[in-house]
Amino acid sequence: MLNLLYKRSVFIISCLLIVSCQSTVNTVENSPIYRELYLDEKFKSEQTLAIETEEEVFALDEEMKLMVSEKLLSVRAPNKRAKRLLRHIFSKGNIDLAYQSAANLTASEAYHSQTANCMSLTIMAYALAKEAGLDVKFQDVKVPEYWVRNGQYNMLTGHVNLILTEAKVPNKTVVYGRELLQIDFDPDVYKKSFPKRVINKNTVLAMFYNNKGAHELIDKNYALSYSYLKQATLADPSFSSAWGNLGILYKLNDLNEFAEKAYKHAVELDNDNLTALSNLSFLLENNKDFAQAKKIEKMLHDKRVKNAYYHALLADEAFFRGENNKALKHYKRAIRMDNKVHEFYYGIAKVYYALDQIKRAESAMNKALAYNRATSIESQYIAKLNFLKDLAIHD
């Protein structure tokens, strides 16, 4: 799930529907609070904007259905069927999927493209598991706030995974619980015991639209971004992140009054949406409401100060501004709080390189490579490490 932070504020993208009942959509869209927050007339497009339907997001094509029929349905035990599905997804002789953070794809697109982000992988695995007759549910994983920079934005990444349970059978007693298997496409998250909660399909589709809207916003396709973010709020009106991102969109289009309303509505829905609070504080400061902005900033700092990723965010922002010594200080603090996060070492390697401390940069890259578990990132780290080694040799 993605939340965007504009400059020093945040924008949300998830690892994350159009409600199928039309009357529900109309009820949401026509309620007074939402009429105040939707600005269709401000984001009109001369072109027709094609937004994926719920059916398109989760649909399987004939090749995918054939795979399920031939390779999965013959396996009687649900847990073995689920494990065979996972082997098929990652086997080099079959789909051989690779992770790509910006690849927000439908189930069928992910299956055939061989690249997808965790949200798209999870949607694809869910659709295949349902076709295979497995009892599968989505889970929202409460990971610590974790930001990734994209140009002038910081993106706050959330996470979802799947849980497979044993189907209910009449007159059967389950002694040790119904959970059979957890499917998670992030090995680092999988190894840690973060709190989780089951979420419904509508929320996941809202997350999908939210991600699409966030990336269109970064690309300055504002009309399309608006369409996706609005669809996210219609899919699940209680999904706070989409309202926060809608506020970012309004802020970028100088619609500050509506941006403030969107941020506040996001916080009303979820008072733990620190991203929306941060963006609200930034907006209030711009509007010269310094007292209220400072009050929010202090509260945010108190909540975030024990999160290593928060200090990494401060380091990244300092590095972005060219304040390398300040960035170094924050990265070192993040590493003291959690010394096994590969991104922290990669970040500090960038700072050392900017300071022309090549040996230290090389040492940090070695640690980043050692702690990384994602094969898609490993090749990038190896290339950067080889570059640093070459510089050290010729220094």
ABEGO torsion letter per residue (X at the ends): XBBBBBEABBBBBBAXXBBABAAAAAAAAABAAAAAABBAAAABBABBBBBBBAAAAABBBAAAAAAAAAAAAABABAAAAAAAAAAAAABAABAGBBBBAABBBBAAAAAAAGBBBAAAAAAAAAAAAAAAGBBBBBBBBBBBBBBBBBEABBBBBBBBBBBBBBBBBBGBBBAAEABABBBBABAAAAABBBBBBBBBAAAAAAAAAAAAAAAAAAAGBAAAAAAAAAAAAAABAABAAAAAAAAAAAAAAGBAAAAAAAAAAAAAABAABAAAAAAAAAAAAAAGBAAAAAAAAAAAAAAAAABAAAAAAAAAAAAAAGBAAAAAAAAAAAAAABAABAAAAAAAAAAAAAAGBAAAAAAAAAAAAAABABAAAAAAAAAAAAAAAAAAAAX
